[in-house]
Amino acid sequence: MMMDASTIVLQSEESKPYFSDGKRLSVAVITPYRAQCRPLKLALGKLDFREHLPIEVDIVDAFQGRQADVVFFSFVRTAGPATFYAENRRMNVAISRARVCVYLVGSIEYIRRKRLPALTVLWKDR
């Protein structure tokens, strides 16, 4: 989990140059499952950046209708069924909430194995 949090902070910091007008960057981390929110919040809370870069953490369904400049879609699964990812409406919410950019944080092997086209198209290896 700390890797996810560290990746999120690093990429958020790298996104700041897109906002040269001094606008405060809005960042959200969304995940399919409520059980994933608490560990993400705890991990992000341990990193010293929140006063300069507030990050909202919530589930995909709760984030419907809202947006952020930068959105991280954090994957939970590395095995098991891909039920959530097969639902087009939920996937649309997950990948369309960002005003500037969306980052996928998780297992590319899982996405490839499950043949999740909506995510495979967006994935960029880092």
Order of alpha helices (4+ residues) and beta strands (2+ residues): alpha-beta-alpha-beta-beta-alpha-beta-alpha-alpha
